């Protein structure tokens, strides 16, 4: 296996907290590269402090299979710790029962610099915030951005590499495979089944796995559409798959917990309030969605929306679906109290489409940035002050 490729965005996020009395937690779907990031951080820690005692626990490694409870964990750490300069790395911490008790104790001792990864966002936030409020920093880790994809696969930025990125997704391990449909999609299907079984079926004792599969297919087929648990339930019932909205709601919550999908709430632009029903869902890794659905010519708009959402999240934004009176704005991004608005279209072939995409943004009565994104080869520039930006250029912005 070749050396880990640096991912500067995440390394820069954790750098200010190295050696500080804060627990560093990397959260994201399995296989998005959290373990590699931990190794890179470990290397940086040793550069800064060569005398550090590294305690590394990888709970996906068979060598650590006997560590399953808080007592097991504490016993292992006591066996390997020194009086000072201990740096603890634990991969997939949610696999340990009552892990938070040990982490709180170690943090309170002042003898440990602690780094964790996890694949269950709600569990980590709930347990850590309850016992360690104000004592930890959470860093969300996503599958590769388009710029990272170019580095990992040694590609140039062009429509061909963008198509590969949207088709196969951004799981880091793909750099070791030939980017061919049968090879990549077989790999992604296996990874997806592992994620679903370990983080959803097994953890939540899901018995009706056929219902879970059908619901995921529905979400995969409706990327970028407003849906509700009732709508999904009604659709499945009409296909003779009996279920109730509360069951669908619970399964969606499990998928979100596992960082497999992302829920995007509707946001009223004028009143600055969030609606509690009819959300949109996007996949953490678009390649897994395509492994499920296959490649269809009319999916390009869904692909584009998914990668735009993904890119906005990587840039540290809270992301919503915008509503301005009866008009829908594809994305409202908020960062540090400042907003920006985005419309996404495959192409702007005529005045009617141009009026629709730019017109919705022009009617928003504030001065925050507004952008229309498309794959048009020839971008016309600003229209009444609103930039028209090619998706390729947007995805290379920091």
Secondary structure, DSSP 8 states (H G I E B T S, - for coil): -------HHHHHHHHTTTTSSSEEEEE--TTSSHHHHHHHHHHHHHHH-TT-EEEEEETTSGGGTT--BHHHHHHHHHHH--SS-EEEEEESGGGSBTHHHHHHHHHHHT-EEEEEEES-HHHHHHHHHHHHTTSEEEEE--S--HHHHHHHHT--SSHHHHHHHHHH---GGGGGS---HHHHHHHHHHHHHHHHIIIIITTTT---HHHHHHHHHHHHHTTTS-B-HHHHHHHHHHTT----HHHHHHHHHHHHHTTSEEEE-EEETTTTEE-SS-BEEEES-HHHHHHHH---GGGHHHHHHHHHHHHHHHTT-EEEEEEETTEEEEEEEEETTEEEEEEE-S---SHHHHHHHHHHHHTS-S-SEEEEEE--SS----BTTBEEEEHHHHTT--
